[in-house]
Structures are given as C-alpha cells and as structure tokens.
C-alpha cells in the first residue's frame, strides 16, 4: 500500500493524521517518523512531499522523498514564512541568480524543463508570484535577461555561491525597497483616515439646520422664522329668548 504525505522536513511529528493513515497498517509509527525525519533532514524548515510504500504482509516499508515545491525552496533560501499577498505591489525579498541556480539544480530532476537554463526560468516564475526581486530587479525583467543570455556564464558554470559584497548589496537594495513600501503604506493609511474624517464631517454638517447650525432638540416644534397669525376668537351667539 502506498501513502502520500507532505511533512515538515526533518521534523515530522506523531499526530491524528499520521495515525489515521499509517496506524491501520500495523507498522511501528515511531520508526516511520524517525526514518522520515532522517530522509528529509536536508529540507529542514520546508514542506516536503513523501511517499511511504508499505508491504501489508511483511510490514516492511520504504520511503521516497520528492523535491519540495519551488516556492518553498525560494522561501527557505530567503528565510521567508510566506510570500507577498500583493506580489505586484509589495516585495518580500531580493534573491541572487546564484541562489536561483542552486534551487533549479535541486528541482531539475522533477521538472519538465529540458535543461538548467529552462529550470532557472521556472524558478524565476515562482519568484514573480511570491513577490521576490531577482538581482535587484522585477523577476519578470530577469526572465527576459535569461532569454538574452545575460546570465549564460553563471548558468553554464552552475554557479551557486555569491560573494559577501554581492550579498550585502542585495540586502541594502531590499532595505531601501522595504522602506519605500512602508512609507507608501503609511501615506495610504493617512489618506484613508483623512477621507473617513471628511465624510464624517460632511454627514454632521448635513444634519444641522441652516439658520443655527445645530440640530433641533428632540420633540421641539420646527421653527419657520415667521409668527403664525393669532386665531380669531369667535363668540357663540346665544339664541334669542322666546316671548311668552
């Protein structure tokens, strides 16, 4: 029997899901968890798809580890918990081509890409959806750079290490981008609050009377600014007394 699961690399733990899927097979859950953690130790901090093949008769099992999703590897490389909710507006990281190549090499065996260059482009595509800059630029622009051969040298040599100077430069650039994003967000919030205050003031003004600028008290008669004419008092005429 084959069981497919997604686990935390190097940190699979016992739980209801594991017990439900593996418990009925009669195998040692403690050993399964230990063996899975050993097999996925290189992917700590990343969600990893695995497959456990169990022989129902002998209770012997084998574990197959698949490459984690590309997005998970990008997030791990940058130390991110999640991608951007607005990738076109808010950026969450700045990655080097060397890091992209490293991820592409890891993913290549499980990709449909014909070569490393195409695999690099697929990884950059994930950076687009995550809101990650590549080499200080929008990821979409770097895809074109790949097509134009700008990074052919790095890809052909399978370069996966970057210099300390480059790492510092990428960090500095992203710090500037993040500061700009935060300033823009604060300005947008201030504008929103100002708009809400203006609407509240307009509503308050609309509820005031034109003459006094204040709303009339509850139950008070409306004032028109003109005195109503006094009512004429009619005396009832008594009927004349009948003569005897």
N, C-alpha and C positions, 0 to 999 in steps of 0.2 A: 504493500500500500504506500502511496506517495502523499506526503503532506507538504503543502507550500505555505510559507510564513514570511513575514517581514519582521525582523528583530533589530534591536539596538546592537550595533557592532560591539562585540566583546562584553556586552552587558545584558544578555538575555536573563530574565528572571522568571521564577515559577509564578503562575497565576491561573485564573479561571480559564482563560483562552487556551493556554498551553495544556492544561489538564483535560479540557474537553476534547482537544484534537489528538493528544497523544495517550492520555490515560487509558482509554478502551483497548489500546493495542497491547497492554500488559508489559510495556518496556520500562526500564529504570529511568524515570524522568530526571533524576539528579544527574545521571551520566549524560543524558542527551543534552541538558543545559550546559554542562561543563564542556562537552565536546564542541557544541555550537560556539560557545564563547572563545574557545581556542581557535576554531576555524575562522572566526570573524574578528580576531584581535587586531588585525591591521586596519580595521574600519571603525575604530572607536569614535563615538560621537556621531555616527552616521547610521541611517536606516538601511538595513541590508536584506535583500530578498534571499531566502534559502529554500532548499528542498530536502526533506528527510524521507528516505526510502526505507521502509520497514518490511522485513520478511515476517509475515504473521506467524509462520511455523517456528522459526528459529529465534525470533525476537531480535535478530541482528539488524542493525540499521547503518545506513551510510548517509553522510551529509554532503550536499553540494551547495557551494556558495556562489551566488551570482554577483555581478558587478552592481554596486549601488546606483540609483538614479543619478544622472549627470548633475541635476540641480543640487542634490545632496552633497556631491563632491565639491561643487563650487562653493557652497555654503561652508563646508568644512575647511576648505582652503583659506577662506576669509574670516573664519570664526564667527559666522552669522547663525542666528537662531532661525531666522525666516527671511524671505525675500521682501521686496517692496510691494506694498498694496497698490501703488501708483507708479509702475516702472518707467513710464514716460516722463514723469514729473519729479519723482523722489528717487535718488540713487542711494544704495546701501553699501557700496564698496567699490574698490578700484583694483582690478586684477592684472597681473603681468602676463605677457604672451608665454613666458616660460611655465607659469602655473597652468595656463590653458593647455599647453602641450603635454604636461605631466598628466592632467586629467584625461586628455584624449588618448594617451597611450594606455591608460587603465581601462578605458571604455572600448577601445577599438575592437577587441575580440568579440564583443557583444553588439557591435554596431553594424548597420548596413553600409557604412562608409567603405569605399574601396581602398582608401589609403589614409595615412595620417593627416594629410592636408585637409581632406574632407571631414575627418573626425574633428579636427580643430574647429572647423566652421560650425559643426553641430554643437560643440561645447559653447562657442560664442553665441549661438542661437539661444541657448539656455540663459546666458548672461543678459540677453535682451529682455526676456520675460521676468528675470529676477530683479532687474533694475541695477545691474552691476556695470560699471565702466570697465573698459579694457584699454590698458595703456593710456590712461587719462582721457579717453575719448568715448563717445557713444558706441556701444557694441556694434550697432548696425554699420557704422562707418568702418569699423575694423574688419567686418566681413568683406567689404569692398577692397580693403588693403590686402587681405589674404588673396583675393582673386587677382589683384595687380602684382602679386609676387613680392610685396614689401617684406614679408616675413619668411620667405623661402629658405633663407640661410639658417634661421633658427629651427625651422621645421625639419629640414633635411638632416641637420646635425642632432635632432631630437634634444634640443637644449631644454633642461628643466630646472636649472639653477640660475638665480639672478643675483646681481651684486648688491652689497649693502647700500651703496649710493642710490641705486635704482629703487630699492625698496623704500628708502627714505623719501625719494622724490614722489613716488606714488602715494605715500601716506600724507605728504604735505599737500599735494593736489586735492586729495579727497577731503582733507580737513577744511580747505577753502570752499569746496563744493558744499560740504555739510553746513558750514557757517552761513553761506548764501541761502541754503534751503531753510534754515532755521529763521533767518531774518525775514524771508518771504512769508513763512508760515505765521510769524508774529504780526506782520503787517496785514495779512489777510484776516487774522483774528480781530485785530483792532478795527479794521474796516467793517467787519460784521457787527461788532458791538456798537459802533457808531451808527450803523444803519438801523439796528434794532432800537437804539435810543431815539433816533429821529422819528421812527414810526410811532413809538410810544408817546412822544411829544405831540405829534400830529393828531393822534387819537384823543389826547387830553384836551387839545385846543378845539377839536370838533365838538366836544361835549359841553363847552362853555357857552353862555348866552352872549350875543353881540354887544349888548349895552353895558353889562357889568364885567364880563369876562369870567363870571362864576356860575356854576350850575345852581338852579333854584333848589331850595330845600324841599325835601320830600313832603308832599301833601299841601304845599303852598300854592295859592292860585296864581295863574300866569299873569304877568304884568304886561300891559299893552302900551303903556305910556300915555293914555288918554282917559279922562274921567268919564265914567258912564253917566248919562243924564239921570236926574232924580225921577223916580216914578211918581206919576200924578196920583194923588190920593183921592179916590172918589168916595164921596159920602153917599150912603144909601138913602134914598128918599123914602120917608115914611108915607104910607098910603093915607089919604085924607079920611078923616073920621066921618062915618055915615051920620047924616041928620036923622034924628028921631021924628 
